[in-house]
Amino acid sequence: MKLVLVLTILGTFTQIIEVTSATTSSDSPAETPKCIGAHEVYNKCSSSCPRTCENKDKDIICDTKCNAKCECKKGYVRDGAWHCIPESDCQYCPKNEKYVDCKLGYCKVKKCDDLGKPIPCPGIIPPCKGGCVCKDGYVRNYAGICIPKEYCPSCGGDFNATSGCGNHCGNNCDDYDNPPGACPLYCHVNGCDCRYGYVYDHSTKTCVLPRDCPTYIDCPKNEHFTTCVNPCPPGAQCYAPCLPGCLCNKGYYRKNGKCIKKACHEDESEDESYND
């Protein structure tokens, strides 16, 4: 298509210029793609961090580039199945809980029984069914209520332990009475700490009172230290608690206070390997 322009220069003469337009009949605008999903609209620069039921109440800073794709209409957000639903239809979660778009793929501690153990994570990514989970720092108790982790009755099955760092620096039988100092160890994921007044016993892997820590001693030849030596003489029954002490090595027995090698013909009843 041609346009004719008439220019008047300083009122003295006119110049006629023919200009060929760059637009032709074949240059019609590209047709906008149609969205298949309900309540979706096409956007040439849609956010790479779409609003979902999980993040709808958060201020999200998306540092990735936008893309041309379909997004939810205003007032709609994506659910766990990646459908656009009204914000008001998102599942309401009780106190101390939050909604996540993919509940099965939520790889964090979920209940008190999980404390101190490897965290189960099936590796599922959206889309999957959404739902309510405990907020960070909370887990479900035996009644299914989300409570602070430290309120759980035990950690790792130990009723004297609670959720924590788990490296037991400065709080174990070997160093609890040492002066405070820097800890060179990292915290464990989903670790346990001893409750106030208790220290960690490495030999039993439990939290004990300081007075119950084993007393390590140097054992004589052919003996080894153990935290629980049978206090009863061989063949006798008694109800005294076992105590830390030295025990004869395998293949040896105690005679006259010393551990000597057991001969094949010697009677097992002569064994005096008990704490006297």
N, C-alpha and C positions, 0 to 999 in steps of 0.2 A: 504494500500500500504506500502511496506517495502523498506527501504533504507539501503544500506550496506555502512558503513563508514570504511575506512582503515586509521588508525592512526599510524604514525611512531614516536616512543618515543626515543629520543636521538640517533636515528640511529641504535639502537641495536636490536630491535625487532618490530614487527608489531602486532597491536591488531585489530581484526575485531569485529565491534559492529553492531548489528541489531537494527534499530530504526523504530518503527511503527509510521507512520505519523498520525496526528490528523485529517487530511482532508480526507474525503471519497467522494465517488461519489454522495452521497445523500446530501452533504453539499454545494449545489450550492447557490450563493448569492441571497438574497431576491429580488424579482422583484420590481422596482421603480414604485410607484403608478402613474397613469396617471391623469392629470388635465383636468377637463371638460371644464372650461372657456377658452375663446380665449386669447391668449397672456399670458398664465400662465405657470409657471414651478414649479416643486416640489423641495422643499428645506427641508432637515432634521432639519435645525435650522433656521426657518424663523422668522423674527422680529415680535413681538407682536404689534408693532406700525408701520403698513405699510404706505408707502408713498401714499398720495392722492393728488387730485387737490388742496385741501385746504392747505396742509402742505408741498407741494413739494419744496417751496422756503425757508423753515425754517430748522434750525438745531435742529433736534429732539433728545432728550436724552430719551431713552426707558429703564426704570428700571425693566421691567418684563422679565421673562425668554423666550427664543425662543421656538418655537414649530415646529414640523414637519407638514408642510402644503403647499398648493400651494400659490405662490406669483406672482406678475407681472414680466414679463421679464424686462430686463434692457431697460430704455428709456420709460417705460410704468408706469402709476400710476392708482390708482382706482378712479373712479368718484362716484357721489352720489348714483348711482344704484349698486355700487360695481363691475363694469366691469373694466377690464384693458384697458385703452385707451392711445394713445401716449400723452406725456406731452404737445405737441403742440396743442392738441385738447381740452385742458382744457379751459373753458370759460374765456374770458378776461373781467376784471372788470374795469369800469371807475375810474377816480380820486376819492380818499377818500372812495373807496369801496374795499371789499375783497370777495373772493369766499369761500363759506362754502359747505360742502358735503351734508348737510341736511338743506335746507332753512326753511322748516316748523318747524323744531325742534330747530331753533335758538331763544333761550329764552332771548332776550334783547330788549331794547327800539328800535323801528324801525322808528318812525316818530315823528314830533313835537307834534302832538296831544296826543301821549302816555306819554309825560312828566308829572310827578306828579300823575300818575295813576297806578293801579296794572298792572304789566307786563303780557300780555297774553302769555301763554305757553301751547301748546297742548300736550306736553310730547311725541312727536314723536322722535324716534331714528333711525339712519341709518339702512338699506338703504332707502333713500327717495331722492327726486329730489333735486339736488344741485342748487346753484345760487349765485348771488351777493347780498351782504348786506353792509350797511355802516360800516366803520371801528369803532373801539371802540372810544367813545367820539363824534361820529357823528350820526346824524339822518336825515331822509328825510324831506325836507320842502314841502310846498304845490305844488311846481313844480316838486317834485320827485328827487331833487338834494340833495346829502349828504352834510350837513353843520355842523359846530360845534354846540353842544347842546345849548351853551349859546347865539347863534345867533337866536334861535327860538323866535318869537314875544311874546310868553307867555309860562307859565308853569302851568299846572293844570288849564288852562283856565283864569289865572290871567295875564294880560298884564304888570303888574308891578313886575312880578316874573320871575326868570330864573332858569335853572337847577342847583342844588347844594346839600348841605348836608341835609337841610330840618328840622333841629332841632330848628332853630331860636334862638340859644343861643346868648345873648348879642345883639340881633337885633330884639327885639319885643317891643311893647308898654310898657311893664312892666319893662324892664331893659336896654333899649337902651342907657340911659344916666348914667348907672352905670359904675364904673371903670372896665376895662378889667379883666377878671378872667378865671379860668379853667371851661370848660363845662362838666358837668357830664353825658350828654346825648349822645347816639350814633347817627350817621348819619342814615337817612332813605334810603332805597333802592329806587332809582328813585325819590329822594326828590326835593323840590323847595326852593330856597332862594329868598329873596326880592332883587330887583335891587338896585344899589347904590343910596343912598338918601332916600330909603323907609324902613319902619319897618313893622313887622308882627302884625296885630291886631287879637288876639285870638277870640274876640267876633264876628267878621265878617269873619274870616278865609281868609283874603285878606291882601295884602301889601298896606300900606297907607303912606302918608307923616306924619312925627312925629307930626305936628300941628293938624292932623286929628285924632289922637289917642283919644279914649274916656276918659273923666275925671271921674274917679270913686269917688263917694261920699257916705257917710253914709246916708241912707234914714231913715226918721222917721218911727214910728210904722205903720203897715198896708200898707207900701209902699215897692217897690223894684226898684233897679236901672236898667235902660235900656239905650242902646246907641242911641235910636231914640224915643223921645217923641213928639207926635203931637203938634206943636206950635199953632194950630188953636183952638179957642173956639168951643165947641160942636155946630154942625149945621152950622158953618161958613166955608167959602171957603177962603183959602189964599195960597200963593205960597212961603212962607218962608220954608227953609229947616228944617228937624227935627234935634233936638239937644239932647245930652245926658242929662239925668235927672232922677227924681224919678217918678214912676207911681203907682197909687193905685193898691193894690192886687185885684184879682178877687173877686167880690162880694162887693167891696167897691167903693165909689165915693168921689170925692173931693168937700168939701163944706167949705167955709170960710177958705181955705188954708189947711184943714185937711182931711184925708181920713177916712170916717165913713162908718159903715155897711149899706148896701142898704136894706131898708124895701120893702116888696112886693108891697105896695101901692104907693111907691114913683115914680115919673115920671122920666124916663130915661133922659129927656131933662135937668134935673137939674145937670147931671153929669158934673163936672168941671175938669175931669182928662186930663188936657193938661198943657203944659209947659208955664207958664206965667212969 
